[in-house]
Amino acid sequence: LSVASVEDPVVMSKIRQNLREKHARHIADLRAYYDSEIQSLKQQLESSHRTASSEELKKINQSLADRDWCNLYVLNRCDQLDAALNEASARIKALENKNNLLEKQVADWRGRFYSMSDTCKALQERLEETRTAHKEKDNTISRLTSRLRELQEAFEKAYKLSDNKNTRLQEENKMFQNLLGEYESLGKEHERVKDTLNTTENKLLDANTEISDLKRTILKLEAQLKQVEHENTLKLRH
């Protein structure tokens, strides 16, 4: 029998059924054989009762007693083998139930592990998106900073060239204030993105920790399952 056949409950049930049937046929054959032997000896005893001597009668009686004892021993041995077979069948059934329970637990933990892996993957993708957005915001802030520096330099040059250009200076000042407000708004958005990034990283760390715990639990359950399967194999061989 292959290992896959031994692990199949249907195959094991058929094997046990075949063993029970063979055992029952063997016991029936033994009983029929010894019954026929006893009947034959009785007939011989009856036929030779009138002509046999006392010594021959003693030998026949002794032979009958030996046959009866042998028959009784065989019947007792058959009963013992039947009881041992029933006990082994009950033990195999208990091991099969325990094996099925462990397989269900392993499947449950494996499903939870896959679910946590998907969640971790989604968090990693979200983290990458947040980092990309954060990088884009940094680039935008850098461009605005450069533009602000250029406007400051232009404002200073314009202020040095003419004090009479108040209108132009007011417009540039207004533009400068608008850019400054946009810069502050982007700075606040940048802080919010940093907070979101930190929160996402913390969730990712928690998910990785839980995944490690689930891996250890699955390894422990698989070790228990292998131990039960090994014990089941030893019982089957026995």
C-alpha positions in Angstrom: 0.0 0.0 0.0 1.3 3.5 -0.8 1.3 6.3 1.7 -1.5 8.1 -0.1 -3.7 5.0 0.0 -3.0 4.5 3.7 -4.0 8.2 4.4 -7.3 7.8 2.5 -10.2 7.1 4.9 -12.1 5.2 2.2 -9.2 2.9 1.5 -8.7 2.3 5.3 -12.4 1.5 5.7 -12.3 -1.0 2.9 -9.2 -2.6 4.3 -10.7 -3.0 7.8 -13.9 -4.4 6.2 -11.9 -7.0 4.2 -9.9 -8.0 7.4 -13.2 -8.5 9.3 -14.7 -10.6 6.5 -11.5 -12.8 6.2 -11.3 -13.2 10.0 -15.0 -14.2 10.2 -14.5 -16.7 7.3 -11.4 -18.1 8.9 -13.1 -18.7 12.2 -16.1 -20.2 10.5 -13.8 -22.6 8.5 -12.0 -23.6 11.7 -15.2 -24.3 13.6 -16.6 -26.3 10.6 -13.4 -28.3 10.4 -13.2 -29.2 14.0 -16.9 -29.9 14.2 -16.6 -32.3 11.3 -13.6 -33.9 13.0 -15.5 -34.4 16.2 -18.5 -35.8 14.4 -16.2 -38.2 12.4 -14.5 -39.4 15.6 -17.9 -39.8 17.3 -19.1 -41.9 14.4 -15.9 -44.0 14.5 -16.4 -44.4 18.3 -20.0 -45.6 17.8 -19.1 -48.0 15.0 -16.2 -49.5 16.9 -17.8 -49.5 20.3 -18.9 -53.1 20.2 -15.7 -54.5 18.7 -13.0 -52.3 20.3 -11.1 -53.3 23.4 -10.9 -51.2 26.5 -7.4 -49.9 25.5 -8.6 -48.8 22.2 -11.6 -47.0 23.8 -9.2 -45.2 26.2 -7.0 -44.1 23.2 -10.1 -42.9 21.4 -11.4 -41.1 24.4 -8.0 -39.5 24.9 -7.9 -38.5 21.2 -11.3 -37.0 21.6 -10.3 -35.1 24.7 -7.1 -33.8 22.9 -9.2 -32.7 19.9 -11.7 -31.0 22.2 -8.9 -29.1 24.0 -7.3 -28.1 20.8 -10.7 -26.9 19.4 -11.3 -24.9 22.6 -7.8 -23.4 22.4 -8.4 -22.4 18.8 -11.8 -20.8 19.5 -10.3 -18.9 22.4 -7.5 -17.7 20.3 -10.0 -16.6 17.6 -11.9 -14.6 20.2 -8.7 -12.9 21.4 -7.8 -12.0 17.8 -11.3 -10.7 17.2 -11.0 -8.5 20.3 -7.6 -7.2 19.3 -8.9 -6.4 15.8 -11.8 -4.4 17.4 -9.4 -2.5 19.7 -7.1 -1.7 16.8 -10.0 -0.5 14.7 -11.2 1.8 17.5 -7.7 3.2 17.9 -7.4 3.8 14.2 -10.8 5.6 14.2 -9.7 7.8 17.1 -6.4 8.7 15.3 -8.4 9.4 12.1 -10.7 11.8 14.0 -7.7 13.5 15.6 -6.0 13.8 12.2 -9.1 15.3 10.6 -9.3 17.9 13.5 -5.7 18.9 13.0 -6.1 19.2 9.3 -9.1 21.5 9.8 -7.0 23.6 12.3 -4.1 23.8 9.8 -6.5 24.9 7.0 -8.0 27.5 9.2 -4.6 29.0 10.2 -3.4 28.8 6.6 -6.5 30.8 5.5 -5.8 33.4 8.2 -2.2 33.5 7.1 -3.1 34.1 3.5 -5.6 36.8 4.5 -2.9 38.6 6.6 -0.5 38.3 3.7 -3.0 40.0 1.3 -3.6 42.7 3.9 0.2 43.2 4.3 0.6 43.4 0.5 -2.2 46.0 0.2 -0.5 48.1 3.0 2.8 47.9 1.2 1.2 49.1 -2.0 -0.5 51.9 -0.2 2.8 52.8 1.5 4.6 52.9 -1.9 1.8 55.2 -3.2 2.1 57.5 -0.2 5.9 57.6 -0.6 5.5 58.5 -4.3 3.0 61.3 -3.4 5.3 62.5 -0.7 8.2 62.7 -3.2 6.0 64.6 -5.6 5.0 67.0 -2.9 8.7 67.5 -2.0 9.5 68.3 -5.6 6.7 70.8 -5.8 7.8 72.5 -2.6 11.4 72.6 -4.0 10.1 74.3 -7.2 8.0 76.8 -5.2 11.0 77.5 -3.0 13.1 78.2 -6.0 10.3 80.4 -7.5 9.9 82.2 -4.3 13.7 82.9 -4.1 13.6 84.2 -7.7 10.7 86.5 -6.9 12.5 87.8 -3.8 15.5 88.6 -5.9 13.3 90.2 -8.6 11.5 92.2 -5.9 14.8 93.4 -4.4 16.1 94.4 -7.9 12.8 96.2 -8.7 12.9 98.0 -5.3 16.4 99.2 -6.0 15.8 100.3 -9.5 12.8 102.6 -8.7 10.9 103.7 -5.7 8.1 105.1 -7.9 6.9 101.8 -9.1 4.5 101.2 -6.2 1.8 99.7 -8.3 4.2 97.1 -9.7 5.6 96.4 -6.3 2.1 95.9 -4.9 1.3 93.4 -7.6 4.5 91.6 -7.0 3.9 91.7 -3.3 0.5 90.3 -3.8 1.9 87.6 -6.0 4.5 87.0 -3.3 1.8 86.7 -0.6 -0.1 84.2 -2.8 2.9 82.1 -3.4 3.7 82.3 0.3 0.2 81.1 1.2 0.5 78.3 -1.3 3.8 77.4 0.2 2.4 77.2 3.7 -0.6 75.2 2.4 1.8 72.7 0.8 3.8 72.6 4.0 0.7 71.6 5.9 -0.2 69.0 3.3 3.4 67.7 3.6 3.0 67.2 7.3 -0.3 65.4 6.9 1.3 63.1 4.3 4.2 62.4 6.7 1.7 61.5 9.5 -0.2 59.2 7.1 3.1 57.6 6.1 4.1 57.0 9.7 0.6 55.5 10.5 0.9 53.2 7.5 4.4 52.0 8.5 3.1 51.2 12.0 0.2 49.2 10.6 2.7 47.3 8.3 4.9 46.5 11.3 1.9 45.2 13.3 0.8 43.1 10.3 4.3 41.6 9.9 4.4 40.7 13.6 1.0 39.0 13.4 2.1 37.1 10.2 5.2 35.9 12.1 3.0 34.6 15.0 0.7 32.8 12.5 3.8 31.2 10.8 5.0 29.8 14.1 1.5 28.6 15.0 1.2 26.8 11.6 4.6 25.2 12.0 3.6 23.9 15.4 0.3 22.5 14.1 2.1 20.9 11.2 4.5 19.3 13.6 1.6 17.9 15.6 0.0 16.7 12.4 3.2 14.8 11.3 3.4 13.3 14.8 -0.2 12.0 14.6 0.4 10.7 11.1 3.5 8.9 12.2 1.7 7.4 15.1 -1.2 6.4 12.8 1.3 4.7 10.4 2.9 2.8 13.3 -0.5 1.6 14.4 -1.4 0.5 10.9 1.8 -1.5 10.6 1.1 -3.1 14.0 
